[in-house]
Amino acid sequence: MKDLRKDLQQRHEQSLYRHRRVTESPQQPQMRIDGREVVGFCSNDYLGLANHPDISAAFQRAVNDYGVGAGAAHLINGHSHYHHRLEEALAEFTGYPRCLLFSTGYMANLGTLQAVVGPGDAVFADRLNHASLLDGALLSRARLQRYPHNDIATLTQRLQGSRADDHIIVTDGVFSMDGDLAPLPELVRVARQHEAWLMVDDAHGFGVLGEQGGGSMRHFGLLPDDVPILVGTLGKAFGTAGAFVCGDETLIEYLIQHARSYIYTTAMPAAIAAATLVSLQLVQRESWRRERLQGLIRRFRQGAQQLGLQLLESTTPVQGIVLGSNQAVVGASEKLFAQGFLVTAIRPPTVPAGSARLRLTLSASHRDEQLDQLLEALADIAREQRR
């Protein structure tokens, strides 16, 4: 029997142990966590919609109409009018023929990959993809080949050498720990040359990038025909919960029949879908949120570079400060928390060994003075790094 206590002790010793913090306030920059008032710089609520009064009101109205729980899976009697309207609205927003709702982004990636490929096929995955894409590839039982991050030459070489029946390239649109973008136009070209599927998980791109928040594809000027499978989540820039997969009519019908994480789970609450319909309107209409966010990103990067901190290359709300060792990043995160800032310490296996970092995320709701105060606190960490 595996010695679980020994494993936990080793995680403590290696500064890899993870702790949950208890939140006592709504999701917003100023929060109460573990009994302390702090300014959070680790939420994926990029547009500041998670606590928006119009979205909350829509949720409350729908709870009065439909109750809390969906009661059953979509294919039994859990697929409400609100779910159906949201799928149609997301299809119109993305330009795809159809979209399919999933309860979480993790389930969307697992279910889609498990359905579309299997033994005898091959999955080509960026090495920095989200864990759900990795797990979906493993669950599919197709042959998994991970290529170096954004390395188109190596990907092309491996596709040329493949003898698999079917091929699929899978990538994040915006990489969740580095904040950089996948080279989608090049991936589209390679996928077409090798008659491979291309699947993009744009969890951190939707709402943030492109015209009306259309995401990484719109940022690059790509069309639905360029990316056969597009995945998005609703719990980040949209401020609600759940996920969706976009594709053509055949793909969506196929997923309804074969995606196990769709078929065999209870649908998200109808009230979440109703709230997201309002959120989707705000994402498209209020472009000032994206403009505000970009201004904060520039302000942060300029300030951090002046402090001499090692920043990852990112123009998105995900900003990483590499400190290297697990001990250094945990100590820096704890020091910041003591000064009233919640900044997450990211360590292996989430990121490669030796690249432990502070992962900051910015929101359109952050005030300039909050960001400036964070930079003042980071100045102490920068001085410690130079010693």
N, C-alpha and C positions, 0 to 999 in steps of 0.2 A: 504494500500500500504506500502511495506517495506521502512523503513527510511534508504536510502542508505548513506546519509551524516553521520548519527549516527554510522553506521557500520564502515565507513572509519575513523571517529574520534577515535573510540575505537581501531582500529588497530594502529593508531598513538600512542595512550596512552600506549598500551601494547608492543611497539617496534616490531610490526609485519608488519608494512607497508613496501611494496616492491617498489623499484624504478628501473627504467630502466636506464642503462648507454649507451651512444652513442659511438660506436666504429668508429674510423677514420683511421684504418689501417688493413692490413691483419691479419688473425688468426695466431699468432706466439707469443713467449714469450714476446718480446719487442713490446708494443702496444701503440697507442695513444687513450685514452678513456676520454671522457668529457673534452677534451682539455689538458689533462695531459699525459706526458710520464710515463708509468708504466710497470712493469714486471708482467705479468698475471700468477696467479697460480690457475685458476679456469676453464680452458678449458678442454673439453674431447678429445682434439686432442692429444691423448696419444703418437702416433708415430711421430708426427710432419709432417703429410702429407697434412694438409688442404691447405697449400700454396706451395706445391711441384711443381716445374716448369713442370715436365713431365705430371702431372695430369692436370695442368692448360692448357697445350698445347693440350692435348687430348680433353678437354672440348671445347676449341676454335675451333678445327677442326670439331667436331661434330655439333657445332652451325652452322658452314658454310654449313654442309651437311643437317641438319634437322631443322634448325631454333631454336627458344627458347622454345616455348610452345609445349606440346604434342598434344594439341588441343581437346582431347577427352579421355574417359576412355579406359583402356586396351581392353575391350570387344567390343568397337566400332571401332575406327581406330587409337587409341593412342599407340598401342603396337608395338614398332619399332624393327628393326633388332638389335639395341644395347641392348634394354631391353631383348630380347630373348637370346642373347649371354651372357649377365650378369647372367641371371637365370641359364643357363647351366654351367657357370664357377663357380658359387656359389655352385651348386650341386656337382660338382667335388671337390671343395675345402673342403666341409663339409663331403663328403662321402654319402650324402643322394641321393635317386633316383631323387628327384625334389626339386626345390625351387621356391617360388612365391614372386615377388616384391610388396611392398606396398610403398605408398608415405612417410609415417612416421612410426616410431616404435609404437607410440600411436595407429595409425590406424591398424597396424598389430595385436596388442594385442586385441583391441576391436573387430575387425572383426573375428579373429580366435575363441575367446571364445564365442561370440554371435552365431557363426555358429555351433560349435561342441557340445554345451550343451544348455539345456533349462529348462523349468518348469518340475519338477519331478527329475531333476538331482542335483548333489552337486559339488560345487567347494571348494577345500581345499587349502587355500592360506596362505603363510608365512606372518606374520603380518608386516614385513618390505618390502614387495614387492613394486615395483614401482606403482604409482597411476594408470597407464594405465591398469595394471593387475587387480587392484581393480575395476576400472570402467568397464572393460570388463566383469568381473564376475557379477557385478550388472546389466549390460545391458542384459546379457544372461537370466536373471530371474530364473536362477538356485539358489538353496539354497547355500549361501556363509557361509563357516566356516573358520575363520582365526585362525591359530594355532600360539603359541608363536614362536619367531624367532629361526629357526633351531632346533626345539624341535621335534625330531622324535618320542619319546614316546607318546606325546600328539596327534600327527598326527595319529599314529597307533590306539590309543584308539578311536579317533573320527571316523576313517574309519570303525572300527569294529562295532561301534554303528549305522552306517548309514543304512538307508533303501531306499536310493535313487535308481533310475533306473540305472544311470550311474554316475561315479565318475571321477574327474580330479584333479590332484595335480598340482598347478602352483607355480613357484618360479623364482626369479632372479637367474642367475648364479653367478654374482658378485653383491652384494647389493650396490646400487648407493650412499647411504648416509653414510654407514659404511665401505665399501670397503672389507668386508669379503666374503668368498665363501660359497655357499650352499653345504651341505653334499650330493652331487649328488649320489655317490654310495649307500648310505643308502636310499635315496629317490627312486632310481631304484628298490631296493629290496622291499620296502614297496609297491610301485605301482604294482609290479608283484604279490605279495602276495594277494593283494585285487582287482586284475584285473581292475586297474584304469589307465586312461591316465596319462602321465607325460608331462607337458609343461614347458620348460625352456626358459626364456628370458635372453639371454647372451649378452645383449647390451654392457656391460662393460668388457666382457671377450674376445670377438673376437678381434684378432689382438695383444692382450696383453699376453694371457696365452697359454700354450701348444706349441707343435712343429709346426713351420710355422705360429704361431698365430692362431691355430685352435680353441682356446677358452677353456672354462671350461671343456667341455666334453673330449677334447684331453688331458687336464691337468690331468684328473682322469683316462685316458685310457678307456673311454666309447665309445660305437659304436652306430650307428643310431638305431639299434634294441632296445637299452636301453632307448632311449628318443624319443617317437613317434612324438613329436612336438617341434621343436627348432626354436627360434626367434632370429634374430640378427639385429643390426642397422648399417648403413653405415656412419652416421654423427659423429662418435666418432673416434675410431682408424683408420678407413678407410679414414677419412678426407673429405668425400663428403656429401651425404644426402640420406635419404630414409631408407628402411628396407626390410627384407625378412623373410619368413617362410619356413622352411624345413620339409619335411615329405615324406611319400611314395606316390606312384602314386595316390592312391585312395584319400588320404587326400587332396592333392593339387587340384585335379579335383573337389573335394567337396567344397573347399574354393572358387574356381573360380565361382562355381554356387551359393554359399550361403553367402559368407562374404560380408556384405553390404558396409563396408568401402573400399573394393576392387572394387566392382561392380559399385558403384555410385560416383566415384570421378575421376578426371582427372589424367592420368598417370604422373609420374615424368618426367621432361624434358629428352629427349633422350640423350642429352649431359651429363647429370649427370650419366647416365648408362655407357656411353662411358668413362668418366673420372674414374669411379669406376673400370672398367676393368683394367686400368693401376694401380690404387691403389692396387687392389687385388694382382697383380704381385709383387709390391713392398713389401706388407705385408709378402708374402711368402718368397721372395728372400732375403730381407735385415734383417736378424736376429740380426744384430748389434743394431738395434733400440730397440728391446726388452732387449738385454743385457745392453745397455746404461740406459734404463728405470729402470731396476732392481738395477743397481748401484746407481742411484739417490734416489730410494726408501730407500735403506739401509743407504745412507748418511743422508737423511732427518731424518729418525727415530732415528738414533744414536744421531744426534745433538739435536733433540727435547726432547729426553729422558734425555739427559744431562742437559737440561734447566729445567727439572722437570714438563714439560707439560703433561697433561692427554691425551694420544693418544688412539684411538680405535685400536683394534687388526686388522691389515690389512697388507697384503704383496702385495697389488695392488697399482696402481697409485692414488687411492682415499684414502686420509689420513685425518682423522678427529681429531681436537683438541677440546675436550669438555670443555666449560666454564660454562655451566649450565643455567645462566639467559639470557633472551633476551637482556636486556640492556647491559650486559657485552660483548656479542658477537657482537652486533651492534657497540658498542664503539671501540672494538678491530679492527673490519673490517675498520672502518672509520680512525682510527689511522694509520693502515697499508697503506691505500690508500694515506694518506697525506705524507707518507714516500716513496711512489712510488711503492707500491705492491697492486695488485688487488687480494683479498682473500675474498670469499663469506661468509656471515653470514647466516647460516642455522637455521631456527627456526620452531616451531610448526606452522601448522600441518604437515609440511614436515617430521619432526622428533618428537618423543614423548616429551611431556612437561617435562621441567627440564633437557633436554639434548641438548640445543642449542649449536652450535659448529661452529668453523671455518672449512670449508671444502676446503682442498687444493687438487689440482690435478696436477700431475707431467707429463711432456712431455719429450720425448727423445731429444727434441730441447733445453731444458733448459741447461744452462752452469753451471758448478760447482760454479763459483763466484756468479751467480745470486741466487743460492740456499743458499750459505753461507751468502749473504747479507740479505736474508729473515730470516734466523735463528738469525742473529744479531738483526733484528727488533722484532722478536718474544721474544727475551730475555727480552725486556721491559714489554711485556704482561705477561710473566711468573713472573716477579717481582711483578707486580700489583696483580696477582692472589694470591701471597703468603702473601699479606698485610692483 
